[in-house]
Amino acid sequence: MLSGRSLRLVNCAPQFCFRRRYTPLNYDSLKNYRRHAQAPQSHQFDATRWTQQPVTNEQGVILPSDSIANILSQPTLVIERQMEMMNIFLGFEQANRYVIMDPTGSIMGYMLERDLGITKAILRQVYRLHRPFTVDVMDTAGNVLMTIKRPFSFINSHIKAILPPFRNSDTEEHVIGESVQSWHPWRRRYNLFTAQFGEKDTVYDQFGYIDAPFLSFEFPVLSESKQTLGAVSRNFVGFARELFTDTGVYIIRMGPEAFVGLEGNYGNNVALEALTLDQKAVLLANAVSIDFDYFSRHSSHSGGFIGFEE
């Protein structure tokens, strides 16, 4: 288990400061945010570390030899939430299930929420959008490659990407990074972090943020210089399907090549550097958070074409 934790703001330029714009990065709120810290840690502002890390994921958690890298090496992923029949007809909140595909439609893996019996099923009905959950990212053979965890959240969702202990030398799981929702009356905001492990604690470096407008279907990930690093897009799959099913399709763009031909949507401000494997893992976890926070049938602020509000 982690013995300590601190949060580091990287290259916080005077003209655009994450601390000034986003509540989770306010110094006062950080006192509650560092739940695992044994003692307050100093904030470090290092302008030299904002440059994107190499694609080899140097000093990252995920190795190129890890099985999850086969999925994350794709510049574009298509995620489809499968239909939940009891949710559709009875309003019964079931465990989420997703299919991971490449742009050609070939299945690369699955994401399945752990369904641990009747107690968990009852808690899903009580907590709804506030409920905690654990989602396993699997290959087509059913092997767990990565885990996405979210604790109970009263207001802002907080989701982690975790590498399970499948390496021979590993005895415990490793946090890859996290996505933290930032409250706003109408905008849709997230802050994205990767974990850096020190001798005594874990430091979370922010590599990007999402600041999407009201009812947006597009969630671009921006750097501090406002370059587009990646994006999560909710695709509308047809009126009848959206109305009578609880399905959703998301496009996750994780590299500059994924934006070719989309200059009209994203302009010419796409970063030339590719995301690292750790950053891609956090973006995949963020897509699950976006689906649950804004496009679930039980979301109180659904942004889909048809809003099912309670």
TORSETOR-223699 format. One record per residue: residue in one letter; x, y, z of N, C-alpha, C in turn. Coordinates in Angstrom, 3 decimals. Atoms other than C-alpha are relative to their C-alpha. Layout:
N
  rest      n_px      n_py      n_pz     ca_px     ca_py     ca_pz      c_px      c_py      c_pz
     A         X         Y         Z         X         Y         Z         X         Y         Z
...
This chain:
310
  rest      n_px      n_py      n_pz     ca_px     ca_py     ca_pz      c_px      c_py      c_pz
     M     0.831    -1.199     0.000     0.000     0.000     0.000     0.864     1.246     0.000
     L    -0.763    -1.234     0.044     1.080     3.557    -0.520     0.120     0.571     1.407
     S    -0.233    -0.541    -1.330     2.656     5.092     2.546    -0.149     1.505     0.045
     G     0.112    -1.451     0.014     2.433     8.691     1.420    -0.439     0.478    -1.350
     R     0.501    -0.516     1.263     1.173    10.973    -1.289     0.130     1.508    -0.001
     S     0.025    -1.452     0.172     1.668    14.459    -2.598    -0.402     0.294    -1.422
     L     0.471    -0.404     1.316     0.405    16.379    -5.605     0.879     1.114    -0.509
     R    -0.922    -0.976     0.533     2.750    18.307    -7.850    -0.609     0.686    -1.205
     L     0.447    -0.779     1.136     1.713    21.081   -10.224     1.199     0.270    -0.877
     V    -1.141    -0.061     0.896     3.927    21.100   -13.282    -0.124     1.176    -0.945
     N    -0.070    -1.108     0.945     4.907    24.212   -15.226    -1.254     0.867     0.048
     C     1.200    -0.822    -0.169     2.159    26.426   -13.892     0.326     1.421    -0.433
     A    -0.352    -1.296     0.561     2.505    29.479   -16.116    -0.881     1.093     0.590
     P     0.793    -1.070    -0.613     1.346    32.863   -14.778    -1.286     0.302    -0.753
     Q     1.183    -0.375     0.751    -1.094    33.447   -17.635    -1.080    -1.076     0.024
     F     1.012     1.053    -0.063    -2.848    30.103   -17.145     0.418    -0.981     1.070
     C    -0.426     0.801    -1.147    -2.596    28.424   -13.787    -1.103    -0.972     0.385
     F     0.999     0.986    -0.373    -4.378    25.160   -13.000    -0.575     0.297     1.381
     R     0.469    -0.264    -1.349    -4.581    26.169    -9.376    -1.098     1.056     0.005
     R     0.963    -1.093     0.003    -6.518    29.298   -10.236    -1.332    -0.414    -0.606
     R     1.203     0.324     0.750    -9.018    27.605   -12.527    -0.758    -1.204     0.544
     Y     0.628     1.266    -0.325    -9.733    24.239   -10.949     0.003    -0.263     1.495
     T     0.160     0.165    -1.436   -11.050    23.584    -7.479     0.877    -1.095     0.600
     P    -0.819     1.031    -0.632    -9.229    20.225    -6.851     1.455     0.402     0.169
     L    -1.388    -0.383    -0.088    -5.926    22.019    -7.325     0.196     1.243     0.856
     N    -0.130    -1.104    -0.934    -6.641    24.800    -4.851     0.759    -0.482     1.231
     Y    -0.832     0.419    -1.120    -4.139    24.729    -1.993    -0.822    -0.448     1.205
     D     0.813     0.374    -1.154    -6.881    24.599     0.652    -0.631    -1.369    -0.189
     S     0.646     1.290     0.244    -8.680    21.687    -0.985     1.004    -1.129    -0.042
     L    -1.017     1.047     0.041    -5.398    19.814    -1.356     0.227    -0.626     1.372
     K    -0.179     0.561    -1.329    -5.335    19.347     2.409    -0.863    -1.243     0.181
     N     0.859     1.174    -0.045    -8.254    16.939     2.038     0.323    -0.979    -1.108
     Y    -0.258     0.840     1.161    -7.135    15.631    -1.332     1.147    -0.971     0.250
     R    -1.124     0.882    -0.281    -3.852    14.163    -0.004    -0.357    -0.890     1.189
     R     0.479     0.826    -1.093    -5.521    11.496     2.031     1.078    -0.930     0.537
     H    -1.002     0.970    -0.407    -2.483     9.194     2.132     1.285     0.652     0.500
     A    -1.244    -0.671    -0.383     0.101    11.814     3.022     0.198    -0.076     1.508
     Q    -0.320     0.019    -1.414     1.816    11.391     6.365     0.279     1.402     0.523
     A    -0.288    -1.380    -0.375     2.850    15.042     6.396    -0.174     0.855    -1.231
     P     0.145    -0.874     1.165     2.202    18.076     4.159     1.265     0.022    -0.829
     Q    -1.124    -0.015     0.923     4.409    18.065     1.073     0.042     1.335    -0.712
     S    -0.137    -1.274     0.709     5.772    21.132    -0.661    -0.374    -0.176    -1.455
     H     0.371     0.031     1.402     4.441    21.964    -4.138     1.188     0.428    -0.838
     Q    -1.149    -0.269     0.839     7.038    21.923    -6.864    -0.467     0.490    -1.357
     F     0.310    -0.555     1.304     6.827    24.049    -9.975     1.258    -0.115    -0.849
     D    -1.182     0.253     0.808     9.251    22.743   -12.550    -0.384     0.141    -1.463
     A     0.411    -0.289     1.372     8.822    24.281   -15.996     0.632    -0.945    -0.995
     T    -0.698     0.861     0.959    11.240    21.825   -17.605    -0.681    -1.344    -0.169
     R     0.576     1.334     0.044     9.022    18.804   -16.958    -1.308    -0.068    -0.757
     W     1.260     0.048     0.728     6.004    19.806   -19.027     0.128    -0.704    -1.332
     T    -0.192     0.649     1.285     7.515    18.391   -22.232    -0.468    -1.445     0.068
     Q     0.515     1.353     0.031     5.818    15.152   -23.223     1.123    -1.023     0.133
     Q    -0.972     1.059    -0.175     7.649    12.012   -22.151     0.074    -0.847    -1.266
     P    -0.120     0.858     1.179     8.948     9.557   -24.779    -1.084    -1.060    -0.030
     V     1.023     1.022     0.154     6.536     6.988   -26.174     0.399    -1.279     0.719
     T    -0.457     1.186    -0.706     8.683     4.329   -24.494    -0.449    -0.020     1.453
     N     0.536    -0.081    -1.358     7.089     5.477   -21.210     1.101    -0.094     1.043
     E    -1.123     0.005    -0.925    10.386     6.081   -19.476    -0.451     0.495     1.365
     Q     0.355    -0.285    -1.386     9.973     6.130   -15.679    -1.498    -0.139     0.252
     G     1.422     0.223    -0.192     6.337     5.162   -16.146    -0.272    -1.338     0.646
     V     0.403     1.245    -0.642     4.393     2.311   -14.591    -0.138    -1.125    -1.016
     I     0.245     1.021     1.024     3.386     0.453   -17.773     1.249    -0.190    -0.849
     L    -1.119     0.331     0.873     6.153    -1.312   -19.670    -0.522    -0.363    -1.384
     P     0.443     0.393     1.349     5.975    -1.815   -23.462    -0.275    -1.491    -0.123
     S     0.216     1.445     0.039     6.074    -5.557   -22.745    -1.278    -0.433     0.716
     D     1.244     0.349    -0.686     2.932    -5.438   -20.585    -1.130    -0.186    -1.009
     S     1.068     0.332     0.948    -0.169    -6.871   -22.239    -0.926     1.174    -0.276
     I     0.883    -1.146     0.212    -2.186    -3.681   -21.741     0.560     0.937    -1.056
     A    -0.623    -0.863     1.008     0.317    -1.923   -24.034    -0.492    -0.345    -1.400
     N     0.522     0.369     1.318    -1.130    -3.884   -26.982    -1.261     0.789    -0.335
     I     1.206    -0.799     0.211    -4.419    -2.033   -26.523     0.334     1.480    -0.059
     L    -0.317    -1.425    -0.080    -2.916     1.324   -25.601     0.888     0.476    -1.135
     S    -0.849    -0.404     1.126    -0.567     1.290   -28.595    -0.818     0.497    -1.185
     Q     0.865    -0.488     1.068    -3.555     2.019   -30.841    -0.195     1.510     0.134
     P     0.245    -1.443    -0.103    -3.856     5.734   -31.685    -1.466     0.337     0.229
     T     1.438    -0.225    -0.162    -7.657     5.390   -31.703    -0.658    -1.274     0.513
     L     0.779     1.115    -0.519    -9.944     3.144   -29.677    -1.483     0.339    -0.076
     V     1.455    -0.143     0.013   -13.689     2.622   -30.039    -0.544    -0.809     1.176
     I     0.560     0.645    -1.188   -15.511     1.835   -26.796    -1.519     0.009    -0.113
     E     1.461     0.092     0.064   -19.096     0.577   -26.851    -0.532    -0.605     1.286
     R     0.674     0.546    -1.175   -21.192     0.150   -23.733    -1.120    -0.913    -0.470
     Q     1.003     0.963     0.413   -23.326    -2.926   -24.107    -1.331     0.275     0.685
     M     1.356    -0.256    -0.485   -27.069    -2.844   -23.592    -0.272    -0.752     1.301
     E     0.397     0.580    -1.270   -28.451    -3.537   -20.115    -1.521    -0.145    -0.010
     M     1.424     0.199     0.240   -31.883    -5.085   -20.588    -0.855     0.345     1.226
     M     0.784    -0.333    -1.190   -33.060    -4.781   -16.963     0.010     1.502     0.259
     N    -0.068    -1.462    -0.125   -31.898    -1.168   -16.976    -0.997     0.646    -0.945
     I     0.871    -0.576     1.017   -33.887    -0.502   -20.145    -1.467    -0.107     0.402
     F     1.426     0.241    -0.210   -37.208    -2.049   -19.120    -0.458     0.249     1.438
     L     0.399    -0.106    -1.399   -37.161    -1.872   -15.313     0.680     1.138     0.733
     G    -0.746    -1.042    -0.688   -34.757     0.952   -14.521     0.939    -0.553     1.051
     F    -0.875     0.657    -0.968   -32.622    -1.557   -12.585     1.450     0.207    -0.419
     E    -1.384    -0.329     0.322   -29.002    -0.388   -12.440     0.849    -1.262     0.030
     Q    -0.833     1.183     0.090   -26.797    -3.251   -13.679     1.460     0.390    -0.141
     A    -1.430    -0.238     0.158   -23.031    -3.632   -13.832     0.298     0.382    -1.449
     N    -0.341    -0.477     1.337   -21.501    -1.805   -16.796     0.908    -0.990    -0.719
     R    -0.811     0.878     0.849   -19.983    -3.760   -19.680     0.340     0.758    -1.276
     Y    -0.475    -0.721     1.179   -17.912    -2.361   -22.545     0.802    -0.940    -0.896
     V    -0.837     0.688     0.987   -16.308    -3.692   -25.718     1.025     0.996    -0.519
     I    -1.085    -0.844     0.507   -12.932    -2.265   -26.806     0.334    -0.457    -1.411
     M    -0.273     0.328     1.400   -12.385    -2.135   -30.576     1.010     0.970    -0.590
     D    -0.832    -0.922     0.766    -9.901    -0.683   -33.014    -0.887     0.694    -1.032
     P     0.858    -0.734     0.946   -11.126     1.709   -35.756    -0.656    -0.866    -1.067
     T     0.600     0.881     1.000   -11.843    -1.238   -38.089    -1.132    -0.848     0.567
     G     1.047     0.790    -0.632   -14.226    -2.819   -35.578     0.475    -1.310     0.580
     S    -0.534     1.232    -0.580   -11.926    -5.661   -34.521     0.033     0.122     1.522
     I     0.053    -0.025    -1.461   -12.439    -6.535   -30.860     1.393    -0.239     0.572
     M    -1.305     0.105    -0.636    -9.309    -5.980   -28.780    -0.106    -0.404     1.466
     G     0.159     0.352    -1.402   -10.727    -6.531   -25.317    -1.350     0.444     0.526
     Y     1.256    -0.336    -0.657   -13.476    -5.833   -22.826     0.286     0.754     1.297
     M    -0.032    -0.600    -1.331   -14.152    -3.752   -19.735    -1.270    -0.428     0.721
     L     1.137     0.555    -0.726   -16.399    -5.441   -17.183     0.020     0.481     1.442
     E     0.113    -0.390    -1.404   -17.611    -4.022   -13.903    -0.208    -1.245     0.851
     R     0.142     1.143    -0.891   -17.242    -6.489   -11.070    -1.389     0.000     0.632
     D     1.353     0.162    -0.532   -20.642    -7.785   -10.031     0.074    -1.033     1.109
     L    -0.319     0.875    -1.123   -20.194    -9.237    -6.549    -1.224    -0.331     0.846
     G     1.127     0.518    -0.743   -23.587   -10.576    -5.609    -1.116     0.993     0.249
     I     1.230    -0.751    -0.205   -26.908    -9.278    -4.376     0.241     1.286     0.789
     T    -0.266    -1.212    -0.795   -25.432    -6.800    -1.870     0.458     1.141    -0.889
     K    -0.476    -1.026     0.926   -23.569    -4.924    -4.590    -1.123     0.471    -0.912
     A     1.119    -0.379     0.865   -26.664    -4.994    -6.780    -0.939     0.965     0.716
     I     0.870    -0.898    -0.766   -28.716    -3.368    -4.016     0.655     1.361     0.177
     L    -0.707    -1.270    -0.186   -26.042    -0.739    -3.354     0.008     0.825    -1.279
     R     0.048    -0.744     1.262   -26.050     0.169    -7.063    -1.309     0.765    -0.135
     Q     1.287    -0.681     0.094   -29.742     1.018    -6.803    -0.086     1.172     0.981
     V     0.058    -1.041    -1.032   -29.210     3.110    -3.655     0.916     1.164    -0.342
     Y    -0.993    -1.048     0.222   -26.052     5.007    -4.593    -0.101     0.631    -1.377
     R     0.104    -0.519     1.367   -26.737     5.384    -8.325     1.334     0.567    -0.470
     L    -1.222    -0.600     0.541   -24.169     7.841    -9.689     1.087     0.187     1.044
     H    -1.003    -0.186    -1.046   -22.423     8.114    -6.337     0.714    -1.307     0.343
     R    -0.485     1.303    -0.441   -21.669     4.408    -6.091     1.451    -0.238    -0.391
     P    -1.346     0.423     0.391   -18.151     2.994    -6.052    -0.085    -1.171    -0.966
     F    -0.037     1.163     0.883   -17.175     0.473    -8.696     1.438    -0.328    -0.374
     T    -1.282     0.479     0.512   -14.274    -1.570   -10.032    -0.245    -0.622    -1.360
     V     0.131     0.498     1.368   -13.916    -2.233   -13.761     1.317    -0.648    -0.402
     D    -1.187     0.705     0.480   -11.478    -4.828   -15.109     0.114     0.141    -1.510
     V    -0.300    -0.045     1.432    -9.886    -4.224   -18.519     0.624    -1.333    -0.370
     M    -0.422     1.356     0.345    -9.452    -7.633   -20.171     0.327    -0.109    -1.480
     D    -0.203     0.333     1.399    -8.097    -9.068   -23.383    -1.113    -0.940    -0.439
     T     1.080     0.839     0.525   -10.246   -11.297   -25.589    -0.035    -1.385     0.640
     A    -0.045     1.291    -0.683    -9.138   -14.355   -23.590    -0.477     0.091     1.441
     G     0.497    -0.173    -1.353   -10.443   -12.883   -20.343     1.064     0.273     1.037
     N    -1.070    -0.322    -0.940    -7.070   -12.026   -18.793    -0.099     1.468     0.420
     V     0.076    -1.372    -0.509    -7.145    -8.922   -16.579     1.314     0.715    -0.284
     L    -1.182    -0.767     0.382    -4.733    -6.328   -17.984     0.161     1.265     0.831
     M    -0.016    -1.244    -0.768    -5.662    -3.248   -15.960    -1.313     0.090     0.773
     T     1.196    -0.179    -0.817    -8.163    -2.233   -13.296    -0.302     1.486     0.153
     I     0.458    -1.376    -0.187   -10.191     0.975   -13.045    -0.884     0.017     1.244
     K     0.732    -0.041    -1.266   -11.435     1.869    -9.570    -0.517     1.403     0.287
     R     0.563    -1.266    -0.450   -13.729     4.583    -8.310    -0.605    -0.187     1.378
     P     0.620     0.077    -1.323   -14.527     5.107    -4.623    -1.339     0.723     0.003
     F     1.244    -0.749    -0.152   -17.812     6.482    -3.367     0.288     1.489    -0.148
     S    -0.195    -1.436     0.205   -18.153    10.099    -4.489    -1.326     0.708     0.217
     F     1.226    -0.742    -0.281   -20.696    12.538    -3.129    -0.263     1.052    -1.071
     I     0.165    -1.031     1.024   -20.053    15.286    -5.714     0.887    -0.299    -1.201
     N    -0.939     0.163     1.109   -16.911    14.931    -7.853     0.510    -1.435    -0.072
     S    -0.512     1.350     0.182   -15.952    11.552    -9.294     1.525     0.017     0.000
     H    -1.453     0.126    -0.132   -12.395    10.351    -8.708     0.336    -1.434    -0.373
     I    -0.187     1.338     0.538   -11.244     7.392   -10.764     1.484    -0.265    -0.235
     K    -1.411     0.364     0.098    -7.904     5.538   -10.796     0.195    -1.116    -1.018
     A    -0.443     1.096     0.861    -6.136     3.387   -13.394     1.105    -0.742     0.736
     I    -0.899     0.788    -0.841    -4.272     0.538   -11.683     0.516    -1.194    -0.790
     L    -0.613     1.164     0.626    -1.839    -2.076   -12.990     0.010    -1.138     1.007
     P     0.050     1.111    -0.965    -2.494    -5.470   -11.338     1.373    -0.648     0.163
     P    -1.315     0.605    -0.275     0.413    -7.469    -9.813     0.215    -1.307    -0.742
     F    -0.169     1.228     0.768     0.919    -9.925   -12.656     1.456    -0.270    -0.373
     R    -1.413     0.255     0.264     4.672    -9.466   -13.102     0.576    -0.887     1.093
     N    -0.576     0.947    -0.955     6.862   -12.063   -11.409     0.546     0.684     1.246
     S    -0.619    -0.706    -1.123     8.572    -9.462    -9.219    -0.999     0.843     0.782
     D     0.994    -0.846    -0.650     5.341    -7.705    -8.234    -0.766    -0.774     1.067
     T     0.828     0.578    -1.055     3.494    -8.400    -5.010    -1.229     0.849     0.291
     E     1.150    -0.865    -0.216     1.033    -5.498    -5.098    -0.284     0.789    -1.263
     E     0.398    -0.777     1.161    -0.861    -3.382    -7.600     0.644     1.375     0.034
     H    -0.636    -1.303     0.125     0.519    -0.068    -8.879    -0.987     0.980    -0.628
     V     0.849    -1.048     0.559    -1.467     3.117    -9.453     0.715     0.633    -1.186
     I    -0.560    -0.607     1.209    -0.854     4.374   -13.008    -0.265     1.496    -0.008
     G     0.397    -1.405    -0.012    -2.701     7.659   -12.642    -1.466     0.107     0.356
     E     1.381    -0.201    -0.401    -6.092     9.159   -12.024    -0.634     1.165    -0.747
     S     0.818    -1.071     0.568    -8.861    11.356   -13.372    -0.892     0.537     1.109
     V     0.759    -0.623    -1.081   -10.451    13.831   -10.952    -0.956     1.024    -0.597
     Q     0.996    -0.951     0.484   -13.685    15.600   -11.814     0.078     1.293     0.801
     S    -0.023    -1.313    -0.643   -13.755    19.323   -11.049    -1.385     0.624    -0.136
     W     1.386    -0.460     0.023   -17.146    20.735   -10.096    -0.117     1.361    -0.669
     H     0.370    -1.274     0.597   -18.698    23.503   -12.158    -1.505    -0.039    -0.223
     P     1.464     0.023     0.149   -22.369    24.572   -12.415    -0.478    -0.574    -1.314
     W     0.468     0.519     1.289   -22.550    23.672   -16.101     1.112    -0.591    -0.863
     R    -1.069     0.543     0.830   -19.132    22.951   -17.628     0.421    -1.372     0.507
     R    -0.399     1.366    -0.307   -17.700    19.447   -17.719     1.523    -0.045     0.071
     R    -1.427    -0.181    -0.228   -14.249    19.430   -16.212     0.630    -1.205     0.699
     Y    -0.807     1.034    -0.637   -11.613    16.873   -15.326     1.461     0.444     0.004
     N    -1.446    -0.158    -0.046    -7.962    17.009   -14.287     0.624    -1.387    -0.060
     L    -0.601     1.306     0.247    -5.727    14.142   -15.442     1.427    -0.024     0.528
     F    -1.302     0.118    -0.652    -2.661    12.924   -13.551     0.630    -1.359    -0.299
     T    -0.741     1.259    -0.015     0.032    10.267   -13.848     0.776    -0.083     1.303
     A    -0.675     0.215    -1.278     1.716     8.746   -10.800     1.502    -0.129    -0.215
     Q    -1.455     0.106    -0.023     5.429     9.177   -10.151     0.389    -0.484     1.392
     F    -0.300     0.631    -1.282     6.849     6.949    -7.425     1.346     0.463     0.534
     G    -1.213    -0.391    -0.689     9.389     8.328    -4.984     0.374    -1.025     1.050
     E    -0.463     0.929    -1.021    11.230     6.698    -2.124    -1.004    -0.134     1.144
     K     0.886     0.013    -1.154     8.624     7.643     0.468    -1.467     0.194    -0.350
     D     1.389    -0.269     0.325     5.497     8.700    -1.344    -0.195    -0.026    -1.508
     T     0.358    -0.046     1.410     3.706     8.920    -4.675    -0.426     1.411    -0.357
     V     0.310    -1.348     0.461     3.579    12.224    -6.540    -0.849    -0.110    -1.253
     Y     0.883     0.004     1.155     0.773    12.900    -9.026     0.251     1.249    -0.831
     D    -0.293    -1.098     0.918     1.839    15.039   -11.983    -1.174     0.200    -0.959
     Q     1.075    -0.296     0.942    -0.916    16.740   -13.960     0.576     0.172    -1.399
     F    -0.463    -0.128     1.380    -0.446    16.279   -17.696    -1.052     0.632    -0.909
     G     1.027    -0.595     0.841    -3.744    17.642   -18.986    -1.283     0.248     0.767
     Y     1.293    -0.291    -0.604    -7.266    18.816   -18.286    -1.066     0.003    -1.088
     I     1.165    -0.063     0.880   -10.734    18.716   -19.835    -0.903     1.114     0.507
     D     0.903    -1.101    -0.349   -12.960    21.796   -19.882    -1.013     0.136    -1.132
     A     0.980     0.061     1.081   -15.943    20.972   -22.087    -1.228     0.828     0.352
     P     1.183    -0.826    -0.266   -19.019    23.204   -22.471    -1.213    -0.833     0.384
     F     1.252     0.620    -0.426   -22.553    22.427   -21.335    -0.550    -0.917    -1.088
     L     0.578     1.002     0.898   -24.083    19.293   -22.944     0.941    -0.396    -1.131
     S    -0.968     0.315     1.049   -20.889    18.688   -24.901     0.105    -1.506    -0.225
     F    -0.311     1.371     0.368   -20.275    15.435   -26.750     1.502    -0.188    -0.188
     E    -1.443     0.030     0.236   -16.579    16.305   -27.222     0.731     0.387     1.279
     F    -0.783    -0.240    -1.203   -14.050    16.127   -24.390     1.489    -0.009    -0.351
     P    -1.426    -0.051     0.339   -10.632    17.243   -25.680     0.857     0.160     1.252
     V    -0.972    -0.123    -1.083    -7.667    16.845   -23.340     1.036     1.032    -0.416
     L    -0.882    -1.105     0.340    -5.606    20.038   -23.314     1.199     0.036     0.930
     S    -1.194    -0.230    -0.803    -2.089    20.729   -22.138    -0.077     1.380     0.622
     E    -0.008    -1.325    -0.616    -1.153    23.774   -20.107     0.104     1.097    -1.043
     S    -0.088    -0.963     1.103    -0.330    25.527   -23.392    -1.208    -0.075    -0.921
     K     1.267     0.134     0.722    -3.852    24.580   -24.607     0.140    -0.737    -1.328
     Q    -0.090     0.902     1.144    -2.625    22.086   -27.198    -0.836    -1.243     0.281
     T     0.826     1.196    -0.153    -4.876    19.093   -27.811     0.888    -1.229     0.056
     L    -0.798     1.210    -0.183    -3.211    15.942   -26.450    -0.767    -1.252    -0.408
     G     0.859     1.131     0.298    -6.130    13.569   -26.957    -1.443     0.451     0.140
     A     1.410    -0.373    -0.096    -9.905    13.450   -26.841    -0.855    -1.243     0.221
     V     1.051     1.007    -0.126   -12.924    11.410   -25.804    -1.246     0.590    -0.636
     S     1.164    -0.501     0.734   -15.912    11.795   -28.145    -1.152    -0.982     0.148
     R     1.212     0.824    -0.081   -19.424    10.502   -27.545    -0.672     0.026    -1.361
     N     0.606     0.088     1.323   -20.847     9.288   -30.854    -1.484    -0.322     0.112
     F     1.432     0.262     0.068   -24.569     9.458   -31.561    -0.235    -1.140    -0.982
     V     0.106     1.212     0.816   -25.568     6.028   -32.903    -1.396    -0.218    -0.567
     G     1.328     0.141     0.590   -29.146     6.664   -34.004    -1.105     0.254     1.006
     F     1.078    -0.414    -0.903   -32.405     7.965   -32.562    -0.634    -1.191     0.710
     A     0.689     1.140    -0.606   -34.111     4.597   -32.002     0.894    -0.726     0.988
     R    -0.917     0.719    -0.881   -31.035     3.006   -30.500     0.255     0.779     1.285
     E    -0.221    -0.818    -1.192   -30.439     5.921   -28.122    -1.251     0.022     0.876
     L     1.250    -0.113    -0.746   -34.128     6.019   -27.133    -0.349    -1.283     0.732
     F     0.498     1.257    -0.546   -34.810     2.327   -26.525     1.089    -0.892     0.577
     T    -1.067     0.797    -0.590   -31.409     1.079   -25.357     0.848     0.881     0.898
     D    -0.947    -0.724    -0.850   -28.781     2.033   -22.805     1.403    -0.302    -0.498
     T    -1.295     0.259     0.612   -25.845     1.806   -25.163     0.655     1.324    -0.344
     G    -0.736    -1.211     0.341   -23.164     4.322   -25.988     1.304    -0.360    -0.676
     V    -1.249     0.224     0.723   -20.191     4.541   -28.342     0.898     1.209     0.210
     Y    -0.975    -1.053    -0.257   -17.071     6.540   -27.541     1.240    -0.226    -0.855
     I    -1.247     0.033     0.752   -14.051     7.376   -29.668     1.074     0.640     0.868
     I    -1.115    -0.521    -0.792   -10.802     7.788   -27.735     1.176     0.225    -0.939
     R    -1.130    -0.357     0.864    -8.094     9.621   -29.700     1.204     0.274     0.882
     M    -1.131    -0.018    -0.921    -4.671     9.167   -28.134     1.328     0.317    -0.673
     G    -1.238    -0.357     0.673    -2.145    10.518   -30.608    -0.268     0.942    -1.142
     P     0.216    -0.980     1.074    -1.586    13.145   -33.310    -0.570    -0.619    -1.267
     E     0.516     0.635     1.206    -2.317    10.624   -36.069    -1.495    -0.249     0.079
     A     1.437     0.223    -0.164    -5.811    10.120   -34.620    -0.822     1.222    -0.386
     F     0.713    -1.238     0.325    -6.695    13.738   -35.507     0.143     0.391    -1.468
     V    -0.158    -0.300     1.420    -5.766    13.576   -39.191    -1.375     0.069    -0.660
     G     1.284    -0.201     0.653    -8.694    14.929   -41.218    -1.046     0.641     0.889
     L     0.954    -0.599    -0.938   -10.344    16.458   -38.139     0.384     1.428     0.353
     E    -0.457    -1.361    -0.283    -8.780    19.894   -38.402    -1.171     0.953     0.226
     G     1.156    -0.866    -0.183   -12.241    21.438   -38.642    -0.551    -0.046     1.410
     N     0.508     0.144    -1.365   -13.130    20.109   -35.186     1.002     0.447     1.055
     Y    -1.024    -0.260    -1.011    -9.830    20.545   -33.386     1.005     1.068    -0.419
     G    -0.922    -1.027     0.457    -8.043    23.176   -35.470     1.380    -0.567    -0.267
     N    -1.380     0.413     0.238    -4.309    23.072   -36.025     0.815     0.041     1.282
     N    -0.671    -0.118    -1.289    -3.497    23.060   -32.331     0.205    -1.356     0.662
     V    -0.220     1.339    -0.531    -2.936    19.307   -31.944     1.483    -0.178     0.304
     A    -1.389     0.223    -0.391     0.244    18.408   -30.070     0.639    -1.049    -0.901
     L    -0.715     0.922     0.872     2.853    16.644   -32.197     0.502    -1.222     0.757
     E    -0.507     1.113    -0.786     4.031    14.431   -29.349    -1.132    -0.951     0.368
     A     0.995     0.999    -0.379     2.207    11.192   -28.609    -0.088    -0.102     1.516
     L     0.156     0.263    -1.424     0.812    10.421   -25.185     0.819    -1.220     0.403
     T    -0.694     1.169    -0.511     2.764     7.991   -23.032    -1.018    -1.100     0.292
     L     0.895     1.104    -0.324     1.334     4.581   -22.159    -0.781     0.289     1.280
     D     0.696    -0.332    -1.243     0.512     5.786   -18.650    -1.097     1.030    -0.242
     Q     0.992    -1.032     0.291    -1.279     8.859   -19.980    -1.178    -0.572    -0.778
     K     1.081     0.644     0.744    -3.269     6.724   -22.415    -0.887    -0.833     0.926
     A     0.777     0.795    -0.956    -4.311     4.438   -19.566    -0.933     0.890     0.811
     V     0.838    -0.944    -0.743    -5.601     7.445   -17.611    -1.138     0.503    -0.881
     L     1.039    -0.467     0.917    -7.497     8.647   -20.690    -1.072    -1.068    -0.198
     L     0.969     1.088     0.099    -9.131     5.221   -21.037    -0.888    -0.039     1.247
     A     0.782    -0.041    -1.235   -10.194     5.379   -17.393    -0.922     1.210     0.023
     N     0.818    -1.208     0.045   -11.455     8.914   -17.946    -1.234    -0.190    -0.877
     A     1.151     0.269     0.864   -13.714     7.674   -20.767    -1.099    -0.727     0.774
     V     0.983     0.683    -0.840   -15.407     5.336   -18.271    -0.669     0.994     0.942
     S     0.552    -1.015    -0.901   -15.835     8.255   -15.873    -0.972     0.922    -0.729
     I     0.880    -0.867     0.790   -17.332    10.467   -18.602    -1.318    -0.708    -0.300
     D     1.213     0.759     0.300   -19.781     7.738   -19.597    -0.905    -0.084     1.225
     F     0.791     0.166    -1.215   -20.885     7.220   -16.021    -0.539     1.335     0.508
     D     0.392    -1.295    -0.568   -20.999    10.903   -15.007    -1.047     0.732    -0.828
     Y     0.828    -0.860     0.852   -22.815    12.346   -18.027    -0.926    -0.739    -0.961
     F     0.791     0.671     1.029   -24.282     9.664   -20.302    -0.669    -1.275     0.491
     S     0.739     1.118    -0.561   -25.595     6.995   -17.976    -1.482     0.335     0.007
     R     1.446    -0.236    -0.029   -29.341     6.565   -18.067    -0.440     0.606     1.322
     H     0.371    -0.509    -1.319   -29.397     7.420   -14.377     0.763     1.257     0.355
     S    -0.681    -1.259    -0.265   -27.250    10.516   -14.732    -1.026     1.112     0.114
     S     0.947    -1.095    -0.207   -29.086    13.542   -13.375     0.279     1.177    -0.905
     H    -0.322    -1.071     0.937   -27.339    15.745   -15.952     0.443    -0.627    -1.304
     S    -0.335     0.729     1.218   -27.375    13.431   -18.946     0.182     0.942    -1.164
     G    -0.270    -0.864     1.134   -25.856    14.985   -22.020    -0.268    -0.672    -1.314
     G     0.286     0.679     1.239   -27.055    12.460   -24.522    -1.149     0.653    -0.738
     F     1.082    -0.565     0.809   -29.591    13.149   -27.257    -1.324    -0.113     0.731
     I     1.195     0.186    -0.812   -32.284    11.696   -25.052     0.448    -0.049     1.453
     G    -0.401    -0.022    -1.405   -31.956    12.537   -21.357    -0.995    -0.770     0.851
     F     0.838     0.765    -0.911   -33.310     9.995   -18.884     0.371     0.430     1.406
     E    -0.326    -0.542    -1.300   -33.369    11.836   -15.603    -0.980    -0.530     1.036
     E     0.860     0.471    -1.070   -34.674    10.692   -12.282    -0.552     1.176     0.784
